[in-house]
Amino acid sequence: MNHLRILVSRHSAFYSPLIGTIAGGFLRKEGLEATYGVLQPGQTSHAMISSGQADIIQSAVSSNWKPMERGVAGLPLHFAQINCRDGFFLVGRAGGFTWSVLLSGEVLADHALQPLAMLKYAARSNGVAWNDVRAADCGSPEEMDAAFRAGRGDYVHLQGPAAQQLEHDGVGKVLVSVGASMPAVAFSSLTASREFLETDVARAFVRAYTASRRWAREAPPADVAAAEAEFFPGVPPAALAATVERYQQLGCWEGGVEIQPELYEQSLNVFLDCGAISRRWAYEDVVVPPPV
């Protein structure tokens, strides 16, 4: 059986289509098995793939743009879409939400490049000037979660299932989806080397991934949560199922696995809007079709 080394930049139920290739048995049906891990501080998808330490990494088309601006060549290619909407939520201590309430409280915002760019864009799209928001950087998602549980901040900006677990634990309430508050984008994708994408193993993986993404989109949320439970120890089944259901409702796994040019262009719009990049980078320099 061929073995794949799969890494993710974040561990979240937002990436259920990828986790499901293992948890749902889709890789095994194609004669594949895989190890799954999370990029550690200091590791990059570019370095891990170019050094041969990983075959496939969950990333985002935007991860290529800053290195491209520095003149870095030989970057991994993005070949399949995972999510076509932002997967973060704002959790508050009380119900009721309009974007303007952010002006009167402290937001524990994820300060990683893409999550913060998307949050700023969503706020501005809903009439809130980001410079007027009191946004605190509390570190990693785990540190943000701990700070909110300890009483810091009025709102916290998290992916699922962390957001849904806060609600399950009675610590806060999921108020709004960032992804539902702005246009669809090429949010997260799968990346690999050109050499890997030319192999039969890559084609087998894409068959498995296509089936898994359809399953994550269409299966009952409780079934997806049950299959993935071992990937989320300590997360109550109800919170995990609620997360899957919310992502299904959001439509972030809709469509085929190809990265659509219009979604790529909208991601460029977001990054240009907040000044994170200085120019529009060509779709063909970052994206290739999935191997078939």
N, C-alpha and C positions, 0 to 999 in steps of 0.2 A: 504494500500500500504506500503510495506517495505521501510524503509528509510536507505540510506547509507551516511556515512560521508567520503568524498573523499578529500584528501589533496595532494598538489603537492609541490615539492621542488622549482620549478621555474614555472612562468606563461609564456607560449610561445605557439605559433601556432605549434611548434615542437611536442607538445603533443595533437594535434588535434584528434588522435584516442580516447584518454581518454575524452577530452572536448566534443567530438561528442556523447559520450554515453548519455550526458544530452542534448546538443544543437540539436542533430539529432533525439531525441525522442526514442532512442533505449532502454534506461532503462525503460521508461514508457511502452513500448510494453511487457516488461517482468514483469510488475507489481511492478516496483521499482521507487523510486525517490531519489534524492541525494542533499546534500549541497556540495559546492566546495569552497576550500580555499587554501591559500598558507602558508606553514610553516613559522613561524615568527622567528626572530633571537633568538637563544638559544634552539629552539625546534628541536628535532630529530625524524626521523621516528620510531626508536626503542622505544623511550620514549612514543610517542603519541599512538603507537599501543599497547604496553605492559600495558599502563595505561587505555586503553579502550576509548581514546578520538578520535580515528579514526579507520575506518574499512579498507580502502585501501589508499595507499600512492604511488605516483609516486616517484621513487627513481632510484637506479642503483645497479647492483650486487656489484660494487666496494664499495658501502657504508657499506657493511658488513666486508670488509677485515681489515680495521684499527681497529675497535672494536675487531675483532677476534684476532688480534695480541696482543691486551691488555688483552685477556682472557675473554672477555665479552661473556656470554652465553645467550641463549633464544632470539636470534635476529630474526626479521621477515624473512619470506621466500619469495623469488622472484618467481612469478608464471606465469608471462606473459611479453612478450617483447613489448615495445612501439616502440623503434627506434633501428635499426641495423646499423646506422651510426651516427657519430658526427653531430650535428645540428648547429654548430657555423660558422660564416662567418667573414672574414676580410674585413672591409670597409676602403677605402683610400680616400684621397682628390683629387686624379687624377686617370685616367684610366691607364691600363697597369700593369701587375704584373708578377713577378717571385719571388720565395721565397727569393732569395738573396737580394731583395730590403729591406727586414726587417733589414739588417745589417747597413743600412744608415739612418734609421729613428727611431722614438720613437713609440712603440706599446703599446696602452692601453689594456693590456691583462687581461682577467678574471682570477683572482688568486684563485678561488675555486678549490678544489683538482682535480676533474675529468676534467673540461674544460682545466686547465693549463697542466695537464699530456698529454691530447690529442693534444693540440697545440704544445707542445714540441716534441712529437713523430712525428707529421706531418712535422714540420720544419726539424727535423733530417732525416726523410725519403726522404726529398727533398733537401738534401745537405747543410742544414744550421745548424751550431753549435749553440744551444740555448744560451750558455753562452756568445756568441758574440752579442746577440740581446739586445737592450736597452728596456726592458719591464717594464712599469710603472704600479703600482697598484693604481687605482683611486677609489677603493671601489666596491660598488654594481653595477650591470648592469645599473641602473638608473643614478648613479653618473658617470659612464664611459660615458654614452650617453651625459649627460650634459657637461662633460669636453670636449668631442670631439666637440660638438656644440659651445663651448666657445673658440675653437681654440687650445686646448691642443692635442698634439700627431699628428703623421702622419697616423697612422692606429689604428683602434679600433676593438675589438674582441667581437662580439655580436651574440646572437640567433635572429631568426626572430620572430615577425615582426620588432623588433627594427632596425635591419640592413637595411631592405627594406624601413622602414619609413625614415631613414636618406637619402637614395637614392631618395625617393619620394619627400622629402623636399629640395633636391638640396644641401644637406650638404656634401655628399660624394657619393662614388660609391662602390657597392658590387663587390669586386675583385676576391674572391676565397672562395670556400667552404672547410672548414677543413676536413669534412667528405669525400669529393671527392678526397682528397689528401693523403688518408691513407686507409688501409684495413677496411672492415666492422668489427664492434665490437658489443658486448652487451652493448649498450650505456645507455639506460634508460629502466626501467621495472616497473612493479607493484608489490608491496609487501604487505603482510598481515600476520596475525597470523595463525598458524596451525589450531587453533580452528575455526577461521572464514572460512578457506578454506574447512572445512568439512561440511559446511552448504548448504542447498538448495539455500539460498540467494546468496552465492558465485557462485554456478553453474549458476544461472540465470544471475548474473553479467557477467560471462565469455561469455555466449551466446550473451548478449548485446554488450559487448566489441568486440567480434569477428566480429559482423556485422558492428559496428562503424568503426573498423580499415579498413575493406574492403571498406566501403563508403569513408573514408578519402583518401584512396589510389586511388580510381577509379572515384569518382564523379568529375564533372567540378570544377576547383578551385574556380570560382566565387560562385558556389552553397555552397561549404563548408564554404567559407568566409561569405556569407550571413547568414548561420545558426549560425555561431559562433560570429557574429558581437557584440552581447551584452556582450560577454566576453572580448572584446577589444575596449572599448570606447575610442574615440579619435584617433583610427588608421584608416586612410583612407581606404575605401573598396578596392581600387586598390592595395594598399600596402599589405593588408592582403591576397588578392587573389594571388598576386605575390609571397608571402611567401609560401602559400599552394602549388602553382605550382612548386616552386623550391624544396620543400621537396618531392613532388611526383616524380619529375625528378631525384632527388638524390637517390630515392629508399629506403629511410629510413623506410618505412612502408611495405616493401615487405615481402613475406613469411607468415607463420602461426604465431599464437600468442605464441607458445612455445619458450622458450629461448634455442637457439641451443648451444650445447657444444662447437662447434668450435668458435662461437662468444664470448662465455665466456672465452675461452683460449686466444683469441686475446686481450681481455681487460686485462687479466693478463699480457700478453706480454708488453702492454703499461705501466702499472703501475710498473712492474719490471724494465723496461728500464729506467725510470726516478728515480728509487730508492724510490718510494712512499710506497712500501711494500717489505718484505724481503723473501717471499716464495710464492709458488703456492698453493692456497687454493682450496680444492676439490669442484668440481661442485655440488656434492650431498650434501655438507654441506651448500650450499647457495640457490640452485634452486630446485623447485619441479614442476611437470607437472601441467598445469592448471586444476582445478577441472571440471570434465565432468560427 
